[in-house]
Amino acid sequence: MEERTYTMPLIGEAAPAFHAVTTQGEINFPQDYEGKWVILFSHPADFTPVCTTEFMTFGSMIEEFRALNTELVGLSVDSLYAHIAWLRKIQELEWKGLKNINVTFPLIEDIRMEVAHKYGMIQPGASNTQAVRAVFVIDPKGIIRTILYYPLSTGRNFDEIKRIILALQKADAETCATPADWRPGDDVIVPTAGSCGTAKERMETQTDEQYCLDWFLCFRKSK
C-alpha cells in the first residue's frame, strides 16, 4: 500500500481551516478567532512530564497573551476525556512557583490526527503516534506568520514565543523589522533604501531619531 504523505503549511499562507471538539467546546478555526492573534501549538501526549510543565507555563500566561490580543489553542492526539483528566491533575501540581493553574484555553481532541496532519505536526522520524512540539503564530487575518518546531524531548521557550508576538505586532504597526535579540523598547530597523538617492540621503541626514551604520542598515529609535 502506498504510504500517504502530508505537507505542512508555510509562512505567509492561510492557516488550514478545521472544525474541532475541544475542552472549551467546539471551534471553527480560524474563523472563530478573526481579528485576534493565535498561538496554535501541539504537544505529544497528555500526562507526559515535559508537556505538563509547558501547560503549567502557558496556563500561567493566559492573561499576558490576551493583553496582546492573542489567544492560545492547544492540540494533542489524545481523547477529550484524557485532556479533561490531565488538566484537572495539573491544577493539583506545583512547579517553580506555579500552582493552582487552571487551563482555560481550548485543547483540541485530535484522535484521528486530522488537524495534526494538516499542520505537519506528525513527523514519522520522531513518532507516528504523537505530535511533535509545533508552534504556529497566526495573525488576525488568519495568515501564518511564524512556525517553530521542537523535538519531543525539548520544552519550549515561552519568553521567545511572547517575544515573537511582540516583534510581529511592532513590525506591522510601524513598518519596520526587529534586530537580533530585540526586546520592547529597543531600536528597530527601517526598510532598506530602495534607490541610490535614498541611500545617499539617509547617510547624509542622520538624526537623533534615525541613524545608519551603513546605507543598508539603518535604525530608528523605538517609539
N, C-alpha and C positions, 0 to 999 in steps of 0.2 A: 504494500500500500504506500502510495506517495505521501511523504510527510508534508503536512501543511506548514507553510511559512507565514510569518507575520512581519509587518513593518511597523516602525514607530513614527509618530508624528514629529514634525520638525519645528524649530523656532521660526516664528513668522506665519505658521499655518493656523487655521481654525482648529480649536480643540475638538476632538471627536465627540460627537453627541451620544448620550446614552440615557436610559431610564433605569433607575436602580432603587432597591429597597435598602434602607439604612437604619441605624439605631435611632434616628430622629425622624423616621417616616420616609415616604417615597420622595425622590427628587428627579427632576428632569435637568440634565446638565448639558451645556452650561446655561440654558435659558433661565433657570431659577436664580442665577447669580449675575444677570445682566446689570451693568453699572458698578460692579464690585470686582476687586482683585480676588483671585482664588489661589490658594496653595492646595493642589491635589497631590496627595502623597500615598505611597503604598508601603506596606510592611509585610514581612514574610509570613507571620502566623501569630495568632493570639497566644497568650500565656508563654511567650518567649522572653528571655531576660532583656536583650537589647531593646526590643520593641516596647517593653514595659517602661524602661527609662525614657524612651522617646515620647511615649504618650503622656507620661507624667510631665515632661517638659512642655510639650505642645499644650496640654491642658492648662498649665500654669500661665501660658502666654496668650490665651484666647483674647483677652481684653486688649492686650498690646497690639495684636494684629487688627482687631476690629477698629481700634483708634486710627489705623491706617487704611480703613475701608477695605479690609482684607478678611476673607472667610477661609476656614480650614475645612478640608474634606479628606477623610482617610479611607483607605481601602485595604482589605486582605481577602484571600480566597476562603476564609472560614465562614461558618454559618452565622446568621443573625443571633441565634441563641448563644453561641460561643462568644460573640462580640459582647453581648449584654453581661454574661457571667464574668468575662475578663475585665470589663470596665467597672463593674461593681467591686471586683477584687482590688483594682487599682486604688479605689477610694480608701482602702484599708491600709495601704502601704505608705511608708515614709522613706525618702531618699534625698540626701543632700539638701535637707531643709524643706523639701516638697512633701506635703501631706494633705489629706482630705481633698485630693484632686478629683473634681467632677468633670468628666469629659463630656461637654455638651455639643461639640461639633459632630456632624454625621460621620459614621463609619460604615462604609458600603459592604454589603454582603455580595460576594462575587464567587460563589462556589463553582460556577461553570467557567470562570475565568474570562468571561466575555469582555468586561471592561479592561482587565489586565492585558489581554491580547491587543485590544485597540490602542493601548498606550505603550506597548512594548515592554511591559513590566515582567513578563515571564521570559527569562533568558536561560535556555537549556544548559549552557555552560556552567550556570550557577545552580539551577534547580528546575525541574519540570513541574513541581508541585507547589512551589512557593514563589511569591513575587519578590523581586529584588527591592531595595530601598530607593524608589524613584521619587523625584520631586518635580512637579510641573507648576510653574508660575504662569497664571493665565490672567490677562488684563480684562478691564471692564467691557471690552468688545468681544471677548471670547477668543482672543488670539494668544497662542503660546509664546511667552517671552523668555522663559528660561527653562532649561532641563538639567537636572542633576541626577546622577546615578551613583549609589553607594553599594558596595558588596554586602552580603548578608552579615558579615562579622563586624562591620564598622558602623557605629552610631553616627547620626548626622550632627552637623554643627548648626545649631539653631540661631546663634548670633549671625552667622553668614546668611541664613535664609531670610532673616529680618532685614539684614543689610541690603540684600538684593532687591527686596520690595522698595526700600527707601531710595536706592540708587535709580531704579526704573522710574519711580514717580518723579524724582528730581529731574532726570533726563527728559521725560515727557513734558514736564511743566516749564522747563527753561531752555529747551532745545540745546542740550549740551551732552557731554559724556563725563563719566567719572573716572579718575585715575586709579592706579593700583592702591589698594588698601583704603579707598575713600571711606570717610565717615561723615555723617551730617555735620555741617559747619566747615568742612574742608573746601578748598577751592575746586572749581570744576574746569573741564576742558571745553573750549569753544570749538565749533566746527572748523575743520581745516580750510585755509584760504583756497578759494576756487579759481583764482587768477593771479598772475604775476603782480598786477597792480594792487590787489588786495593784500597780498603777502608783503609787498614793499611798504604799503601804508601801515600795516599792523606793526612792523618792525620800527617804523619811524615815529609812531604816535602812541607809544605805550603810556598807560596811565596808572594811577593807584588802583583802579578797579580792574584793569585788564593788562596783562603783561605776557611777553613771549620769551621762551628760552631759545627758540628759533622760529622761522616762518611757519613751520608745520605744527608747532607745539606751543599753543597759547592758552593761558589760563584766565579765568575770571573769578574775582573774589565771590565767595558764596553769599547769597542774599540772606 
